[in-house]
Amino acid sequence: MPRIVEDCDVCTVIVTVDAAPELMSTLAAHASLGIERFPEFPGFLGGALHISSDQGRLVQYLQWASESEYLACLNDPIWDEPPSTQFFLKAVHSGGASLDARIFRVVTSSEGYTHSDS
């Protein structure tokens, strides 16, 4: 995972999904399938998937080498078929989930405690 630093050319994408807790574990499982496929695409640097402690929000944090590489991945026809993509779209279109995806730039960052297993 790349270091998060300000004023870099990395494309940061943050996706938030809000849904009822009983739907969230299924949405998270489907989102995990997507994050596992991203390394197949040029420019993918890393990502993480988070679920809030109340199980009502999923946050996906992704970094790409460039915005154009992120958009190329997003627009690839490969995403038209997988059940995970269709499940997400159905949940959003039915009103069972709301989705917001935005591209960000890092304004400031800080490093803190680093856990070591040694």
C-alpha positions in Angstrom: 0.0 0.0 0.0 1.5 3.4 -0.9 2.1 6.0 1.7 -0.5 8.6 2.0 1.2 11.9 1.3 0.0 15.3 0.2 0.7 16.8 -3.2 1.3 13.5 -4.9 -0.1 12.5 -8.3 -1.9 9.5 -6.9 -5.6 9.2 -7.6 -7.4 8.5 -4.4 -11.0 7.1 -4.7 -13.3 6.9 -1.7 -16.5 5.0 -2.1 -19.2 5.0 0.6 -22.2 2.7 0.7 -25.0 3.1 3.2 -27.4 0.2 3.8 -29.3 -1.6 6.5 -27.0 -3.7 8.7 -28.7 -7.0 7.5 -27.7 -6.2 3.9 -24.2 -4.8 4.7 -22.4 -8.1 5.1 -23.5 -9.3 1.7 -22.6 -6.0 0.1 -19.2 -6.2 1.8 -18.6 -9.7 0.4 -19.4 -8.5 -3.1 -17.2 -5.4 -2.7 -14.4 -7.7 -1.6 -14.7 -9.6 -4.9 -14.1 -6.3 -6.7 -11.1 -5.3 -4.7 -9.6 -8.7 -5.4 -9.9 -8.0 -9.1 -8.4 -4.5 -9.2 -4.8 -5.7 -9.2 -5.5 -7.1 -12.7 -5.8 -3.5 -14.0 -2.8 -1.2 -14.8 -2.2 1.5 -12.3 -3.9 0.0 -9.3 -1.8 0.7 -6.2 -3.8 -0.6 -3.4 -7.0 -0.4 -1.4 -8.9 -1.3 1.7 -12.5 -2.0 2.6 -14.0 -0.8 5.9 -17.3 -1.4 7.6 -18.6 0.9 10.4 -19.1 -0.6 13.8 -22.8 -0.1 13.5 -22.7 -2.2 10.2 -24.6 0.6 8.4 -21.8 2.0 6.2 -19.1 0.5 4.0 -16.1 2.6 2.9 -13.8 1.5 0.2 -10.4 3.4 -0.1 -8.5 2.9 -3.3 -5.4 4.4 -4.8 -4.5 4.4 -8.5 -1.4 5.7 -10.3 -3.6 8.1 -12.3 -7.3 9.1 -12.7 -7.3 7.9 -16.3 -6.2 4.4 -15.2 -9.0 4.4 -12.5 -11.6 5.5 -15.1 -10.4 2.9 -17.6 -10.9 0.2 -14.9 -14.3 1.6 -14.0 -15.4 1.6 -17.6 -14.1 -1.8 -18.5 -16.9 -4.1 -19.8 -15.7 -6.8 -17.5 -17.8 -5.2 -14.7 -21.0 -5.7 -16.7 -21.2 -9.4 -16.0 -20.1 -10.4 -12.5 -22.9 -11.1 -10.0 -21.2 -8.8 -7.5 -21.6 -5.8 -9.8 -25.2 -6.7 -10.5 -25.9 -7.2 -6.8 -24.6 -3.7 -6.0 -26.5 -2.1 -8.8 -29.7 -3.9 -7.9 -29.3 -2.8 -4.2 -28.8 0.8 -5.3 -31.5 1.0 -7.9 -34.1 -0.6 -5.5 -33.3 2.0 -2.8 -31.8 -0.7 -0.5 -28.4 1.0 -0.6 -27.0 4.4 -1.5 -23.6 4.7 -3.1 -21.3 7.7 -3.4 -17.9 7.4 -5.2 -15.6 10.4 -5.5 -12.0 11.1 -6.6 -9.9 13.0 -4.0 -6.5 14.5 -3.7 -4.5 14.3 -0.4 -4.3 17.7 1.2 -2.4 16.8 4.4 -1.3 13.6 6.1 0.2 12.3 9.3 2.0 9.2 10.3 1.5 7.6 13.7 2.2 4.5 15.6 3.3 1.5 13.5 2.5 -1.9 14.9 5.2 -4.5 14.6 4.8 -8.3 15.2 8.4 -8.7 16.4 
